[in-house]
Amino acid sequence: MPSIHQKNTGQLMAKILSLSGLLLLFTTLQAAPGWHDCRNIENDGERLACYDNYVLTLDKKPVPPTVEEQKAAFGLPKESPAENLHDISNRISKIETASRGKRILTLENGQIWRQVGSSSQPRLAAGDTITIEKGALGSFILKEQGSNRSLRVKRIK
C-alpha cells in the first residue's frame, strides 16, 4: 500500500502535468491569431466547429513552389524556391558590356545575368536561345543551344 507521501507526490505531479498542458495550449492559442473569433460564438456546436476549423489551419503544410515560381527564382540565393530545378532555357533579349569586357545578359523572362568567368566565350547575340544550369559550389554555367562553349554567370536580378 502506498504511503501518504507517495500518494501526495503522485497527485502533485498530475496537477503539474495538467497545468503544463494547459499552459502549452494557452501559449499556442495566444501565438496564433484567429481563435479569438470562436470564443464569441454562443451556440456550443458552432463554437466547437469554429475551433475545429481553426485547428485544421494550424496543421496545414506549406505548398511547394510551382515550376514557374522555381524558374523565376532560379539563380537566386539558396533560400529561393528553385532548389529542385537543375536548369532553365530562355532567349536573350539584350546584351551589354560591363567593365573588363564582361557581358551582362538580359533574358526575355526579365532575369539579368552577369558574366563572372572568361571561359570558352560563346558568341552570343540578342535572340539566341541559351540554357543556364547549376554548376559546382553554387555556380551557374550558361550554354548557347547547339554549341559546346560555356560561360560562368551569376544572376544579378
Steps between C-alpha positions, in 0.01 A plus 500: 500500500643839401586740776328836539818672383508295174129566441544878547804503273306319225210742528737795492671367185161448332404861579832631370462304176141624457605860558793458260265370232259788554785750490626350172150512350451859617834621356429323170160664473642838597779473241271425207237757400144402410381299797359811671209506253385156615458589867231757420266243342215416739379173342711214641503297176595799284769607747650149502490488119679836490778370727524179295538701178760719665706198609491370141664823381785443748571156351528614136837441339655762269421454132807414290593761238371458146734444207443861391592629848812282491597636156452859621721434805772303318844641582392686812646413842440155652186599689324539166234250395714387203695237696369208292550663160817395314489743207296754306482588131409841364579750228734796534322832456799732557878478541705777661873522561618583851850573629787282375289372213266300721152461354167566669218296349131588536268209427146519363364390840655812661792328672839674476822295510860627513803319362741404778752288314688520174467140386447395140282808435209400278401751234166630622249740348155626587243239401728202570354220709720407795493254788629586847570204724627455852872442532723402790497690831200718417630623165301524175607414146346659192502307173372604161279229355683314226845602626760336724627830636395613847521801721484532879233748606341642814144624528479865599125553465 
